Amino acid sequence: MGKPTGFMETARQLPDRRAVEERILDWLEVYGPFPEHALKAKAAPAPAALTNTSWAKRC
């Protein structure tokens, strides 16, 4: 399990907002894509106990 206090140690990051001029031309998301390196920094690693079970292999 990840650290219960991890959210207090890592600053909140949001992806960049798309410009209004660009957004009014389509129905896509307000935010642009989130950088891959930022996603990996935010994600907690899965505990070995969950990844090595038969339940996890069935999902």
C-alpha positions as CSV (number, residue, x, y, z in Angstrom):
1,M,0.0,0.0,0.0
2,G,1.2,3.5,-0.7
3,K,2.0,6.0,2.0
4,P,-1.2,7.3,3.7
5,T,0.4,10.7,4.0
6,G,1.8,10.8,0.4
7,F,-0.8,13.3,-0.8
8,M,0.6,15.8,1.8
9,E,4.2,15.3,0.6
10,T,3.6,15.8,-3.1
11,A,2.3,19.1,-4.5
12,R,-0.9,18.9,-6.6
13,Q,-0.2,19.1,-10.3
14,L,-2.8,19.7,-13.0
15,P,-2.3,19.5,-16.8
16,D,-2.3,22.7,-18.8
17,R,-5.6,24.1,-19.8
18,R,-6.3,24.5,-23.5
19,A,-6.9,27.9,-24.9
20,V,-10.5,29.1,-25.1
21,E,-10.1,29.9,-28.8
22,E,-9.1,26.2,-29.4
23,R,-11.8,24.7,-27.1
24,I,-14.7,26.5,-28.7
25,L,-13.9,24.8,-32.0
26,D,-14.4,21.2,-30.7
27,W,-15.8,19.1,-27.9
28,L,-12.6,17.8,-26.5
29,E,-11.3,18.1,-23.0
30,V,-10.6,21.4,-21.3
31,Y,-7.2,20.1,-20.1
32,G,-4.4,19.0,-22.4
33,P,-2.6,15.7,-22.0
34,F,-0.9,15.1,-18.7
35,P,2.9,14.5,-19.1
36,E,3.9,10.8,-18.7
37,H,6.7,11.6,-16.2
38,A,4.2,13.4,-13.9
39,L,1.8,10.5,-14.0
40,K,4.6,8.1,-12.9
41,A,5.6,10.4,-10.1
42,K,2.1,10.6,-8.8
43,A,1.3,6.9,-9.0
44,A,2.0,4.6,-6.1
45,P,3.6,1.2,-6.8
46,A,1.4,-1.8,-6.4
47,P,2.2,-3.9,-3.4
48,A,3.8,-7.3,-4.2
49,A,1.1,-9.0,-2.1
50,L,-1.6,-7.9,-4.6
51,T,0.3,-8.5,-7.8
52,N,1.3,-12.1,-6.9
53,T,-2.1,-13.4,-6.1
54,S,-4.3,-15.6,-8.2
55,W,-7.1,-12.9,-7.9
56,A,-4.9,-10.3,-9.5
57,K,-4.0,-12.7,-12.4
58,R,-7.7,-13.2,-13.2
59,C,-8.4,-9.5,-13.6
